[in-house]
Amino acid sequence: MNTNRKYLRPSEVEEIYGIKQGTLAKQRSHGFGLPFVVIGRKPRKRKGGIILYDIEVIEEAFKSTNRVEPINYEK
């Protein structure tokens, strides 16, 4: 990955971090998940433009996420 880049497109986020583009789209439409910016969208429009995710924000989100080991229930 080019270290000079600051932003990634959803397809690149999926390729690098394994977060599916569909998951990112659902999170955007429901107002949660990773913060993103849209460039090239006309004012007051809800469609169009290029969606970008800040690499530093993604990295920080992965660092701050508390991971819990799955519970092994024995029957």
N, CA, C and O atoms as a Tripos MOL2 file, in Angstrom:
@<TRIPOS>MOLECULE
protein
  300   299    75     0     0
PROTEIN
NO_CHARGES

@<TRIPOS>ATOM
      1 N           0.8430   -1.1750    0.0000 N.3       1 MET1
      2 CA          0.0000    0.0000    0.0000 C.3       1 MET1
      3 C           0.8900    1.2410    0.0000 C.2       1 MET1
      4 O           1.9150    1.2760    0.6810 O.2       1 MET1
      5 N           0.5000    2.2450   -0.7560 N.am      2 ASN2
      6 CA          1.2230    3.5070   -0.8070 C.3       2 ASN2
      7 C           1.0270    4.2440    0.5090 C.2       2 ASN2
      8 O          -0.1000    4.6010    0.8510 O.2       2 ASN2
      9 N           2.0980    4.4760    1.2500 N.am      3 THR3
     10 CA          1.9860    5.0870    2.5710 C.3       3 THR3
     11 C           1.6910    6.5750    2.5160 C.2       3 THR3
     12 O           1.4020    7.1730    3.5520 O.2       3 THR3
     13 N           1.7550    7.1920    1.3440 N.am      4 ASN4
     14 CA          1.4460    8.6100    1.2190 C.3       4 ASN4
     15 C          -0.0530    8.8690    1.1710 C.2       4 ASN4
     16 O          -0.4830   10.0090    1.3420 O.2       4 ASN4
     17 N          -0.8400    7.8540    0.9470 N.am      5 ARG5
     18 CA         -2.2870    8.0280    0.8450 C.3       5 ARG5
     19 C          -2.9010    8.1760    2.2170 C.2       5 ARG5
     20 O          -2.4550    7.5520    3.1800 O.2       5 ARG5
     21 N          -3.9240    9.0050    2.3050 N.am      6 LYS6
     22 CA         -4.6020    9.2460    3.5660 C.3       6 LYS6
     23 C          -5.9800    8.5820    3.5860 C.2       6 LYS6
     24 O          -6.4960    8.2650    4.6580 O.2       6 LYS6
     25 N          -6.5790    8.3710    2.4180 N.am      7 TYR7
     26 CA         -7.9360    7.8410    2.3340 C.3       7 TYR7
     27 C          -7.9940    6.5920    1.4600 C.2       7 TYR7
     28 O          -7.1660    6.3970    0.5710 O.2       7 TYR7
     29 N          -8.9950    5.7500    1.7330 N.am      8 LEU8
     30 CA         -9.2390    4.5440    0.9430 C.3       8 LEU8
     31 C         -10.6860    4.5130    0.4770 C.2       8 LEU8
     32 O         -11.5840    4.9940    1.1690 O.2       8 LEU8
     33 N         -10.9000    3.9470   -0.6960 N.am      9 ARG9
     34 CA        -12.2640    3.6890   -1.1730 C.3       9 ARG9
     35 C         -12.7920    2.4300   -0.4780 C.2       9 ARG9
     36 O         -12.0060    1.6430    0.0490 O.2       9 ARG9
     37 N         -14.1200    2.2310   -0.4740 N.am     10 PRO10
     38 CA        -14.6820    1.0420    0.1790 C.3      10 PRO10
     39 C         -14.0920   -0.2750   -0.3350 C.2      10 PRO10
     40 O         -13.8890   -1.2020    0.4500 O.2      10 PRO10
     41 N         -13.8150   -0.3710   -1.6320 N.am     11 SER11
     42 CA        -13.2320   -1.6090   -2.1700 C.3      11 SER11
     43 C         -11.8410   -1.8630   -1.5950 C.2      11 SER11
     44 O         -11.4550   -3.0130   -1.3830 O.2      11 SER11
     45 N         -11.0950   -0.7990   -1.3440 N.am     12 GLU12
     46 CA         -9.7610   -0.9450   -0.7680 C.3      12 GLU12
     47 C          -9.8340   -1.2980    0.7170 C.2      12 GLU12
     48 O          -9.0070   -2.0560    1.2230 O.2      12 GLU12
     49 N         -10.8320   -0.7390    1.4110 N.am     13 VAL13
     50 CA        -11.0390   -1.0950    2.8220 C.3      13 VAL13
     51 C         -11.3360   -2.5840    2.9230 C.2      13 VAL13
     52 O         -10.8150   -3.2660    3.8050 O.2      13 VAL13
     53 N         -12.1800   -3.0930    2.0150 N.am     14 GLU14
     54 CA        -12.5010   -4.5210    2.0090 C.3      14 GLU14
     55 C         -11.2500   -5.3560    1.7420 C.2      14 GLU14
     56 O         -11.0060   -6.3500    2.4270 O.2      14 GLU14
     57 N         -10.4760   -4.9600    0.7660 N.am     15 GLU15
     58 CA         -9.2810   -5.7190    0.3870 C.3      15 GLU15
     59 C          -8.2410   -5.7530    1.5150 C.2      15 GLU15
     60 O          -7.6410   -6.7960    1.7760 O.2      15 GLU15
     61 N          -8.0330   -4.6240    2.1740 N.am     16 ILE16
     62 CA         -6.9770   -4.5170    3.1800 C.3      16 ILE16
     63 C          -7.4290   -4.9930    4.5520 C.2      16 ILE16
     64 O          -6.6960   -5.7050    5.2380 O.2      16 ILE16
     65 N          -8.6440   -4.5990    4.9590 N.am     17 TYR17
     66 CA         -9.0950   -4.8590    6.3310 C.3      17 TYR17
     67 C         -10.1450   -5.9640    6.4400 C.2      17 TYR17
     68 O         -10.4700   -6.4060    7.5420 O.2      17 TYR17
     69 N         -10.6760   -6.4100    5.2990 N.am     18 GLY18
     70 CA        -11.6370   -7.5070    5.3250 C.3      18 GLY18
     71 C         -13.0540   -7.1100    5.6980 C.2      18 GLY18
     72 O         -13.8770   -7.9780    5.9870 O.2      18 GLY18
     73 N         -13.3580   -5.8140    5.6970 N.am     19 ILE19
     74 CA        -14.7210   -5.3550    5.9780 C.3      19 ILE19
     75 C         -15.4440   -5.2690    4.6400 C.2      19 ILE19
     76 O         -15.0560   -4.4840    3.7740 O.2      19 ILE19
     77 N         -16.4820   -6.0630    4.4670 N.am     20 LYS20
     78 CA        -17.1920   -6.1360    3.1920 C.3      20 LYS20
     79 C         -17.7850   -4.7780    2.8080 C.2      20 LYS20
     80 O         -18.2060   -4.0050    3.6690 O.2      20 LYS20
     81 N         -17.8120   -4.5070    1.5080 N.am     21 GLN21
     82 CA        -18.3840   -3.2560    1.0130 C.3      21 GLN21
     83 C         -19.8550   -3.1320    1.3920 C.2      21 GLN21
     84 O         -20.3320   -2.0360    1.6870 O.2      21 GLN21
     85 N         -20.5720   -4.2490    1.3840 N.am     22 GLY22
     86 CA        -21.9800   -4.2370    1.7770 C.3      22 GLY22
     87 C         -22.1610   -3.8350    3.2270 C.2      22 GLY22
     88 O         -23.0950   -3.1060    3.5630 O.2      22 GLY22
     89 N         -21.2690   -4.3100    4.0880 N.am     23 THR23
     90 CA        -21.3060   -3.9390    5.5050 C.3      23 THR23
     91 C         -21.0600   -2.4480    5.6590 C.2      23 THR23
     92 O         -21.7640   -1.7760    6.4130 O.2      23 THR23
     93 N         -20.0690   -1.9280    4.9530 N.am     24 LEU24
     94 CA        -19.7820   -0.4950    5.0080 C.3      24 LEU24
     95 C         -20.9820    0.3200    4.5280 C.2      24 LEU24
     96 O         -21.3160    1.3440    5.1240 O.2      24 LEU24
     97 N         -21.6310   -0.1320    3.4490 N.am     25 ALA25
     98 CA        -22.7920    0.5780    2.9060 C.3      25 ALA25
     99 C         -23.9510    0.5860    3.9010 C.2      25 ALA25
    100 O         -24.6010    1.6140    4.0860 O.2      25 ALA25
    101 N         -24.2120   -0.5550    4.5400 N.am     26 LYS26
    102 CA        -25.2830   -0.6150    5.5410 C.3      26 LYS26
    103 C         -24.9870    0.3040    6.7140 C.2      26 LYS26
    104 O         -25.8780    0.9940    7.2100 O.2      26 LYS26
    105 N         -23.7390    0.3130    7.1550 N.am     27 GLN27
    106 CA        -23.3670    1.1830    8.2670 C.3      27 GLN27
    107 C         -23.5510    2.6520    7.8880 C.2      27 GLN27
    108 O         -24.0440    3.4420    8.6940 O.2      27 GLN27
    109 N         -23.1620    3.0190    6.6780 N.am     28 ARG28
    110 CA        -23.3380    4.4080    6.2320 C.3      28 ARG28
    111 C         -24.8080    4.7840    6.1920 C.2      28 ARG28
    112 O         -25.1900    5.8560    6.6630 O.2      28 ARG28
    113 N         -25.6370    3.9090    5.6330 N.am     29 SER29
    114 CA        -27.0540    4.2420    5.4720 C.3      29 SER29
    115 C         -27.7990    4.3000    6.7960 C.2      29 SER29
    116 O         -28.8100    4.9940    6.9060 O.2      29 SER29
    117 N         -27.3120    3.5790    7.8050 N.am     30 HIS30
    118 CA        -27.9700    3.5730    9.1160 C.3      30 HIS30
    119 C         -27.2980    4.5050   10.1180 C.2      30 HIS30
    120 O         -27.7390    4.6060   11.2620 O.2      30 HIS30
    121 N         -26.2410    5.1840    9.7010 N.am     31 GLY31
    122 CA        -25.6310    6.2100   10.5280 C.3      31 GLY31
    123 C         -24.6910    5.7340   11.6220 C.2      31 GLY31
    124 O         -24.5470    6.4080   12.6430 O.2      31 GLY31
    125 N         -24.0490    4.5910   11.4330 N.am     32 PHE32
    126 CA        -23.0590    4.1250   12.4040 C.3      32 PHE32
    127 C         -21.8910    3.5040   11.6540 C.2      32 PHE32
    128 O         -21.9050    3.4260   10.4250 O.2      32 PHE32
    129 N         -20.8900    3.0650   12.3870 N.am     33 GLY33
    130 CA        -19.7220    2.4540   11.7560 C.3      33 GLY33
    131 C         -18.6000    3.4540   11.5820 C.2      33 GLY33
    132 O         -18.5590    4.4830   12.2570 O.2      33 GLY33
    133 N         -17.6960    3.1490   10.6810 N.am     34 LEU34
    134 CA        -16.5360    4.0040   10.4500 C.3      34 LEU34
    135 C         -16.9630    5.3390    9.8400 C.2      34 LEU34
    136 O         -17.8110    5.3700    8.9490 O.2      34 LEU34
    137 N         -16.3780    6.4460   10.3180 N.am     35 PRO35
    138 CA        -16.6650    7.7380    9.6930 C.3      35 PRO35
    139 C         -16.1320    7.7650    8.2610 C.2      35 PRO35
    140 O         -15.1360    7.1130    7.9490 O.2      35 PRO35
    141 N         -16.7970    8.5150    7.4040 N.am     36 PHE36
    142 CA        -16.4010    8.5960    6.0020 C.3      36 PHE36
    143 C         -16.6210   10.0120    5.4940 C.2      36 PHE36
    144 O         -17.3280   10.8060    6.1150 O.2      36 PHE36
    145 N         -16.0130   10.3160    4.3670 N.am     37 VAL37
    146 CA        -16.2380   11.5890    3.6920 C.3      37 VAL37
    147 C         -16.7050   11.2930    2.2770 C.2      37 VAL37
    148 O         -16.3860   10.2510    1.7050 O.2      37 VAL37
    149 N         -17.4700   12.2340    1.7200 N.am     38 VAL38
    150 CA        -17.9390   12.1050    0.3440 C.3      38 VAL38
    151 C         -17.4310   13.3160   -0.4240 C.2      38 VAL38
    152 O         -17.6500   14.4570   -0.0190 O.2      38 VAL38
    153 N         -16.7550   13.0580   -1.5310 N.am     39 ILE39
    154 CA        -16.3000   14.1640   -2.3720 C.3      39 ILE39
    155 C         -17.0150   14.0920   -3.7140 C.2      39 ILE39
    156 O         -17.3410   13.0100   -4.2010 O.2      39 ILE39
    157 N         -17.2520   15.2480   -4.2980 N.am     40 GLY40
    158 CA        -17.8740   15.3010   -5.6140 C.3      40 GLY40
    159 C         -19.3820   15.1600   -5.6030 C.2      40 GLY40
    160 O         -19.9840   14.9470   -6.6540 O.2      40 GLY40
    161 N         -20.0090   15.2730   -4.4360 N.am     41 ARG41
    162 CA        -21.4710   15.1840   -4.3530 C.3      41 ARG41
    163 C         -22.0310   16.5970   -4.3570 C.2      41 ARG41
    164 O         -21.5230   17.4770   -3.6620 O.2      41 ARG41
    165 N         -23.0750   16.8110   -5.1400 N.am     42 LYS42
    166 CA        -23.7030   18.1230   -5.1820 C.3      42 LYS42
    167 C         -24.3910   18.4060   -3.8470 C.2      42 LYS42
    168 O         -24.8970   17.4930   -3.1950 O.2      42 LYS42
    169 N         -24.4040   19.6730   -3.4470 N.am     43 PRO43
    170 CA        -25.0660   20.0250   -2.1800 C.3      43 PRO43
    171 C         -26.5250   19.5660   -2.1570 C.2      43 PRO43
    172 O         -27.2220   19.6120   -3.1710 O.2      43 PRO43
    173 N         -26.9560   19.1360   -1.0180 N.am     44 ARG44
    174 CA        -28.3350   18.6820   -0.7580 C.3      44 ARG44
    175 C         -28.7310   17.4330   -1.5410 C.2      44 ARG44
    176 O         -29.9200   17.1350   -1.6530 O.2      44 ARG44
    177 N         -27.7850   16.7140   -2.0710 N.am     45 LYS45
    178 CA        -28.0700   15.4410   -2.7430 C.3      45 LYS45
    179 C         -27.6340   14.3110   -1.8310 C.2      45 LYS45
    180 O         -26.6630   14.4440   -1.0860 O.2      45 LYS45
    181 N         -28.3510   13.2020   -1.8890 N.am     46 ARG46
    182 CA        -28.0080   12.0580   -1.0490 C.3      46 ARG46
    183 C         -27.3050   10.9550   -1.8360 C.2      46 ARG46
    184 O         -26.8610    9.9660   -1.2520 O.2      46 ARG46
    185 N         -27.2020   11.1140   -3.1450 N.am     47 LYS47
    186 CA        -26.5480   10.1010   -3.9720 C.3      47 LYS47
    187 C         -25.4350   10.7400   -4.7830 C.2      47 LYS47
    188 O         -25.4250   11.9460   -5.0280 O.2      47 LYS47
    189 N         -24.4970    9.8910   -5.1920 N.am     48 GLY48
    190 CA        -23.3950   10.3560   -6.0180 C.3      48 GLY48
    191 C         -22.1680   10.6860   -5.1910 C.2      48 GLY48
    192 O         -22.2150   10.6930   -3.9610 O.2      48 GLY48
    193 N         -21.0940   10.9540   -5.8640 N.am     49 GLY49
    194 CA        -19.8550   11.2930   -5.1850 C.3      49 GLY49
    195 C         -19.0070   10.0630   -4.9060 C.2      49 GLY49
    196 O         -19.4150    8.9280   -5.1490 O.2      49 GLY49
    197 N         -17.8270   10.3230   -4.3940 N.am     50 ILE50
    198 CA        -16.8750    9.2640   -4.0670 C.3      50 ILE50
    199 C         -16.7670    9.1670   -2.5560 C.2      50 ILE50
    200 O         -16.5040   10.1620   -1.8810 O.2      50 ILE50
    201 N         -16.9700    7.9740   -2.0290 N.am     51 ILE51
    202 CA        -16.9080    7.7330   -0.5890 C.3      51 ILE51
    203 C         -15.4880    7.3280   -0.2330 C.2      51 ILE51
    204 O         -14.8940    6.4640   -0.8800 O.2      51 ILE51
    205 N         -14.9500    7.9610    0.8020 N.am     52 LEU52
    206 CA        -13.5840    7.6800    1.2370 C.3      52 LEU52
    207 C         -13.5320    7.4970    2.7450 C.2      52 LEU52
    208 O         -14.2730    8.1380    3.4910 O.2      52 LEU52
    209 N         -12.6400    6.6090    3.1800 N.am     53 TYR53
    210 CA        -12.4130    6.3390    4.5990 C.3      53 TYR53
    211 C         -10.9860    6.7290    4.9510 C.2      53 TYR53
    212 O         -10.0510    6.4050    4.2190 O.2      53 TYR53
    213 N         -10.8180    7.4250    6.0700 N.am     54 ASP54
    214 CA         -9.5070    7.8670    6.5440 C.3      54 ASP54
    215 C          -8.7500    6.6630    7.1180 C.2      54 ASP54
    216 O          -9.2550    5.9770    8.0070 O.2      54 ASP54
    217 N          -7.5560    6.4130    6.6150 N.am     55 ILE55
    218 CA         -6.7540    5.2630    7.0510 C.3      55 ILE55
    219 C          -6.4380    5.3450    8.5390 C.2      55 ILE55
    220 O          -6.5140    4.3360    9.2410 O.2      55 ILE55
    221 N          -6.0880    6.5250    9.0280 N.am     56 GLU56
    222 CA         -5.7480    6.6830   10.4480 C.3      56 GLU56
    223 C          -6.9330    6.3590   11.3450 C.2      56 GLU56
    224 O          -6.7630    5.7570   12.4060 O.2      56 GLU56
    225 N          -8.1270    6.7520   10.9290 N.am     57 VAL57
    226 CA         -9.3340    6.4700   11.7170 C.3      57 VAL57
    227 C          -9.6040    4.9690   11.7460 C.2      57 VAL57
    228 O          -9.9710    4.4250   12.7870 O.2      57 VAL57
    229 N          -9.4280    4.3030   10.6190 N.am     58 ILE58
    230 CA         -9.6260    2.8510   10.5660 C.3      58 ILE58
    231 C          -8.6380    2.1550   11.4960 C.2      58 ILE58
    232 O          -9.0180    1.2840   12.2780 O.2      58 ILE58
    233 N          -7.3730    2.5430   11.4050 N.am     59 GLU59
    234 CA         -6.3430    1.9340   12.2560 C.3      59 GLU59
    235 C          -6.6620    2.1500   13.7320 C.2      59 GLU59
    236 O          -6.5250    1.2270   14.5360 O.2      59 GLU59
    237 N          -7.0820    3.3480   14.0930 N.am     60 GLU60
    238 CA         -7.4150    3.6520   15.4850 C.3      60 GLU60
    239 C          -8.6260    2.8350   15.9400 C.2      60 GLU60
    240 O          -8.6700    2.3760   17.0820 O.2      60 GLU60
    241 N          -9.5990    2.6550   15.0620 N.am     61 ALA61
    242 CA        -10.7770    1.8550   15.4110 C.3      61 ALA61
    243 C         -10.3840    0.4100   15.6970 C.2      61 ALA61
    244 O         -10.9060   -0.2020   16.6290 O.2      61 ALA61
    245 N          -9.4730   -0.1340   14.9060 N.am     62 PHE62
    246 CA         -9.0270   -1.5050   15.1450 C.3      62 PHE62
    247 C          -8.2300   -1.6230   16.4340 C.2      62 PHE62
    248 O          -8.3320   -2.6320   17.1320 O.2      62 PHE62
    249 N          -7.4420   -0.6100   16.7590 N.am     63 LYS63
    250 CA         -6.6590   -0.6350   17.9930 C.3      63 LYS63
    251 C          -7.5430   -0.5320   19.2270 C.2      63 LYS63
    252 O          -7.2580   -1.1600   20.2470 O.2      63 LYS63
    253 N          -8.6160    0.2540   19.1460 N.am     64 SER64
    254 CA         -9.4470    0.5080   20.3200 C.3      64 SER64
    255 C         -10.5590   -0.5170   20.5140 C.2      64 SER64
    256 O         -11.2290   -0.5060   21.5460 O.2      64 SER64
    257 N         -10.7640   -1.3920   19.5520 N.am     65 THR65
    258 CA        -11.8290   -2.3870   19.6600 C.3      65 THR65
    259 C         -11.4500   -3.4490   20.6790 C.2      65 THR65
    260 O         -10.3860   -4.0620   20.5940 O.2      65 THR65
    261 N         -12.3380   -3.6560   21.6450 N.am     66 ASN66
    262 CA        -12.1230   -4.7140   22.6330 C.3      66 ASN66
    263 C         -12.5540   -6.0370   22.0230 C.2      66 ASN66
    264 O         -13.7120   -6.2080   21.6440 O.2      66 ASN66
    265 N         -11.6500   -6.9360   21.9340 N.am     67 ARG67
    266 CA        -11.9680   -8.2490   21.3730 C.3      67 ARG67
    267 C         -12.2140   -9.2240   22.5130 C.2      67 ARG67
    268 O         -11.4680   -9.2650   23.4920 O.2      67 ARG67
    269 N         -13.2680  -10.0020   22.3660 N.am     68 VAL68
    270 CA        -13.6500  -10.9650   23.3920 C.3      68 VAL68
    271 C         -13.5720  -12.3550   22.7830 C.2      68 VAL68
    272 O         -14.0620  -12.5900   21.6790 O.2      68 VAL68
    273 N         -12.9610  -13.2580   23.5040 N.am     69 GLU69
    274 CA        -12.8790  -14.6380   23.0370 C.3      69 GLU69
    275 C         -14.2690  -15.2730   23.0800 C.2      69 GLU69
    276 O         -15.0230  -15.0380   24.0240 O.2      69 GLU69
    277 N         -14.6160  -16.0650   22.0800 N.am     70 PRO70
    278 CA        -15.9190  -16.7240   22.0910 C.3      70 PRO70
    279 C         -16.0200  -17.7260   23.2360 C.2      70 PRO70
    280 O         -15.0370  -18.3520   23.6350 O.2      70 PRO70
    281 N         -17.2320  -17.8550   23.7460 N.am     71 ILE71
    282 CA        -17.4790  -18.7960   24.8380 C.3      71 ILE71
    283 C         -17.7380  -20.1670   24.2410 C.2      71 ILE71
    284 O         -18.5090  -20.3010   23.2910 O.2      71 ILE71
    285 N         -17.0990  -21.1760   24.7910 N.am     72 ASN72
    286 CA        -17.2880  -22.5370   24.3200 C.3      72 ASN72
    287 C         -18.2730  -23.2340   25.2570 C.2      72 ASN72
    288 O         -17.8990  -23.6990   26.3340 O.2      72 ASN72
    289 N         -19.5250  -23.2970   24.8350 N.am     73 TYR73
    290 CA        -20.5400  -23.9670   25.6370 C.3      73 TYR73
    291 C         -20.5100  -25.4580   25.3350 C.2      73 TYR73
    292 O         -20.6320  -25.8650   24.1800 O.2      73 TYR73
    293 N         -20.3520  -26.2430   26.3400 N.am     74 GLU74
    294 CA        -20.3830  -27.6900   26.1550 C.3      74 GLU74
    295 C         -21.7630  -28.1980   26.5130 C.2      74 GLU74
    296 O         -22.3450  -27.8070   27.5240 O.2      74 GLU74
    297 N         -22.2730  -29.0690   25.6740 N.am     75 LYS75
    298 CA        -23.6160  -29.6180   25.9140 C.3      75 LYS75
    299 C         -23.5260  -30.9480   26.5950 C.2      75 LYS75
    300 O         -24.5510  -31.5660   26.8800 O.2      75 LYS75
@<TRIPOS>BOND
     1     1     2 1
     2     2     3 1
     3     3     4 2
     4     3     5 am
     5     5     6 1
     6     6     7 1
     7     7     8 2
     8     7     9 am
     9     9    10 1
    10    10    11 1
    11    11    12 2
    12    11    13 am
    13    13    14 1
    14    14    15 1
    15    15    16 2
    16    15    17 am
    17    17    18 1
    18    18    19 1
    19    19    20 2
    20    19    21 am
    21    21    22 1
    22    22    23 1
    23    23    24 2
    24    23    25 am
    25    25    26 1
    26    26    27 1
    27    27    28 2
    28    27    29 am
    29    29    30 1
    30    30    31 1
    31    31    32 2
    32    31    33 am
    33    33    34 1
    34    34    35 1
    35    35    36 2
    36    35    37 am
    37    37    38 1
    38    38    39 1
    39    39    40 2
    40    39    41 am
    41    41    42 1
    42    42    43 1
    43    43    44 2
    44    43    45 am
    45    45    46 1
    46    46    47 1
    47    47    48 2
    48    47    49 am
    49    49    50 1
    50    50    51 1
    51    51    52 2
    52    51    53 am
    53    53    54 1
    54    54    55 1
    55    55    56 2
    56    55    57 am
    57    57    58 1
    58    58    59 1
    59    59    60 2
    60    59    61 am
    61    61    62 1
    62    62    63 1
    63    63    64 2
    64    63    65 am
    65    65    66 1
    66    66    67 1
    67    67    68 2
    68    67    69 am
    69    69    70 1
    70    70    71 1
    71    71    72 2
    72    71    73 am
    73    73    74 1
    74    74    75 1
    75    75    76 2
    76    75    77 am
    77    77    78 1
    78    78    79 1
    79    79    80 2
    80    79    81 am
    81    81    82 1
    82    82    83 1
    83    83    84 2
    84    83    85 am
    85    85    86 1
    86    86    87 1
    87    87    88 2
    88    87    89 am
    89    89    90 1
    90    90    91 1
    91    91    92 2
    92    91    93 am
    93    93    94 1
    94    94    95 1
    95    95    96 2
    96    95    97 am
    97    97    98 1
    98    98    99 1
    99    99   100 2
   100    99   101 am
   101   101   102 1
   102   102   103 1
   103   103   104 2
   104   103   105 am
   105   105   106 1
   106   106   107 1
   107   107   108 2
   108   107   109 am
   109   109   110 1
   110   110   111 1
   111   111   112 2
   112   111   113 am
   113   113   114 1
   114   114   115 1
   115   115   116 2
   116   115   117 am
   117   117   118 1
   118   118   119 1
   119   119   120 2
   120   119   121 am
   121   121   122 1
   122   122   123 1
   123   123   124 2
   124   123   125 am
   125   125   126 1
   126   126   127 1
   127   127   128 2
   128   127   129 am
   129   129   130 1
   130   130   131 1
   131   131   132 2
   132   131   133 am
   133   133   134 1
   134   134   135 1
   135   135   136 2
   136   135   137 am
   137   137   138 1
   138   138   139 1
   139   139   140 2
   140   139   141 am
   141   141   142 1
   142   142   143 1
   143   143   144 2
   144   143   145 am
   145   145   146 1
   146   146   147 1
   147   147   148 2
   148   147   149 am
   149   149   150 1
   150   150   151 1
   151   151   152 2
   152   151   153 am
   153   153   154 1
   154   154   155 1
   155   155   156 2
   156   155   157 am
   157   157   158 1
   158   158   159 1
   159   159   160 2
   160   159   161 am
   161   161   162 1
   162   162   163 1
   163   163   164 2
   164   163   165 am
   165   165   166 1
   166   166   167 1
   167   167   168 2
   168   167   169 am
   169   169   170 1
   170   170   171 1
   171   171   172 2
   172   171   173 am
   173   173   174 1
   174   174   175 1
   175   175   176 2
   176   175   177 am
   177   177   178 1
   178   178   179 1
   179   179   180 2
   180   179   181 am
   181   181   182 1
   182   182   183 1
   183   183   184 2
   184   183   185 am
   185   185   186 1
   186   186   187 1
   187   187   188 2
   188   187   189 am
   189   189   190 1
   190   190   191 1
   191   191   192 2
   192   191   193 am
   193   193   194 1
   194   194   195 1
   195   195   196 2
   196   195   197 am
   197   197   198 1
   198   198   199 1
   199   199   200 2
   200   199   201 am
   201   201   202 1
   202   202   203 1
   203   203   204 2
   204   203   205 am
   205   205   206 1
   206   206   207 1
   207   207   208 2
   208   207   209 am
   209   209   210 1
   210   210   211 1
   211   211   212 2
   212   211   213 am
   213   213   214 1
   214   214   215 1
   215   215   216 2
   216   215   217 am
   217   217   218 1
   218   218   219 1
   219   219   220 2
   220   219   221 am
   221   221   222 1
   222   222   223 1
   223   223   224 2
   224   223   225 am
   225   225   226 1
   226   226   227 1
   227   227   228 2
   228   227   229 am
   229   229   230 1
   230   230   231 1
   231   231   232 2
   232   231   233 am
   233   233   234 1
   234   234   235 1
   235   235   236 2
   236   235   237 am
   237   237   238 1
   238   238   239 1
   239   239   240 2
   240   239   241 am
   241   241   242 1
   242   242   243 1
   243   243   244 2
   244   243   245 am
   245   245   246 1
   246   246   247 1
   247   247   248 2
   248   247   249 am
   249   249   250 1
   250   250   251 1
   251   251   252 2
   252   251   253 am
   253   253   254 1
   254   254   255 1
   255   255   256 2
   256   255   257 am
   257   257   258 1
   258   258   259 1
   259   259   260 2
   260   259   261 am
   261   261   262 1
   262   262   263 1
   263   263   264 2
   264   263   265 am
   265   265   266 1
   266   266   267 1
   267   267   268 2
   268   267   269 am
   269   269   270 1
   270   270   271 1
   271   271   272 2
   272   271   273 am
   273   273   274 1
   274   274   275 1
   275   275   276 2
   276   275   277 am
   277   277   278 1
   278   278   279 1
   279   279   280 2
   280   279   281 am
   281   281   282 1
   282   282   283 1
   283   283   284 2
   284   283   285 am
   285   285   286 1
   286   286   287 1
   287   287   288 2
   288   287   289 am
   289   289   290 1
   290   290   291 1
   291   291   292 2
   292   291   293 am
   293   293   294 1
   294   294   295 1
   295   295   296 2
   296   295   297 am
   297   297   298 1
   298   298   299 1
   299   299   300 2
@<TRIPOS>SUBSTRUCTURE
     1 MET1         2 RESIDUE 1 A MET
     2 ASN2         6 RESIDUE 1 A ASN
     3 THR3        10 RESIDUE 1 A THR
     4 ASN4        14 RESIDUE 1 A ASN
     5 ARG5        18 RESIDUE 1 A ARG
     6 LYS6        22 RESIDUE 1 A LYS
     7 TYR7        26 RESIDUE 1 A TYR
     8 LEU8        30 RESIDUE 1 A LEU
     9 ARG9        34 RESIDUE 1 A ARG
    10 PRO10       38 RESIDUE 1 A PRO
    11 SER11       42 RESIDUE 1 A SER
    12 GLU12       46 RESIDUE 1 A GLU
    13 VAL13       50 RESIDUE 1 A VAL
    14 GLU14       54 RESIDUE 1 A GLU
    15 GLU15       58 RESIDUE 1 A GLU
    16 ILE16       62 RESIDUE 1 A ILE
    17 TYR17       66 RESIDUE 1 A TYR
    18 GLY18       70 RESIDUE 1 A GLY
    19 ILE19       74 RESIDUE 1 A ILE
    20 LYS20       78 RESIDUE 1 A LYS
    21 GLN21       82 RESIDUE 1 A GLN
    22 GLY22       86 RESIDUE 1 A GLY
    23 THR23       90 RESIDUE 1 A THR
    24 LEU24       94 RESIDUE 1 A LEU
    25 ALA25       98 RESIDUE 1 A ALA
    26 LYS26      102 RESIDUE 1 A LYS
    27 GLN27      106 RESIDUE 1 A GLN
    28 ARG28      110 RESIDUE 1 A ARG
    29 SER29      114 RESIDUE 1 A SER
    30 HIS30      118 RESIDUE 1 A HIS
    31 GLY31      122 RESIDUE 1 A GLY
    32 PHE32      126 RESIDUE 1 A PHE
    33 GLY33      130 RESIDUE 1 A GLY
    34 LEU34      134 RESIDUE 1 A LEU
    35 PRO35      138 RESIDUE 1 A PRO
    36 PHE36      142 RESIDUE 1 A PHE
    37 VAL37      146 RESIDUE 1 A VAL
    38 VAL38      150 RESIDUE 1 A VAL
    39 ILE39      154 RESIDUE 1 A ILE
    40 GLY40      158 RESIDUE 1 A GLY
    41 ARG41      162 RESIDUE 1 A ARG
    42 LYS42      166 RESIDUE 1 A LYS
    43 PRO43      170 RESIDUE 1 A PRO
    44 ARG44      174 RESIDUE 1 A ARG
    45 LYS45      178 RESIDUE 1 A LYS
    46 ARG46      182 RESIDUE 1 A ARG
    47 LYS47      186 RESIDUE 1 A LYS
    48 GLY48      190 RESIDUE 1 A GLY
    49 GLY49      194 RESIDUE 1 A GLY
    50 ILE50      198 RESIDUE 1 A ILE
    51 ILE51      202 RESIDUE 1 A ILE
    52 LEU52      206 RESIDUE 1 A LEU
    53 TYR53      210 RESIDUE 1 A TYR
    54 ASP54      214 RESIDUE 1 A ASP
    55 ILE55      218 RESIDUE 1 A ILE
    56 GLU56      222 RESIDUE 1 A GLU
    57 VAL57      226 RESIDUE 1 A VAL
    58 ILE58      230 RESIDUE 1 A ILE
    59 GLU59      234 RESIDUE 1 A GLU
    60 GLU60      238 RESIDUE 1 A GLU
    61 ALA61      242 RESIDUE 1 A ALA
    62 PHE62      246 RESIDUE 1 A PHE
    63 LYS63      250 RESIDUE 1 A LYS
    64 SER64      254 RESIDUE 1 A SER
    65 THR65      258 RESIDUE 1 A THR
    66 ASN66      262 RESIDUE 1 A ASN
    67 ARG67      266 RESIDUE 1 A ARG
    68 VAL68      270 RESIDUE 1 A VAL
    69 GLU69      274 RESIDUE 1 A GLU
    70 PRO70      278 RESIDUE 1 A PRO
    71 ILE71      282 RESIDUE 1 A ILE
    72 ASN72      286 RESIDUE 1 A ASN
    73 TYR73      290 RESIDUE 1 A TYR
    74 GLU74      294 RESIDUE 1 A GLU
    75 LYS75      298 RESIDUE 1 A LYS
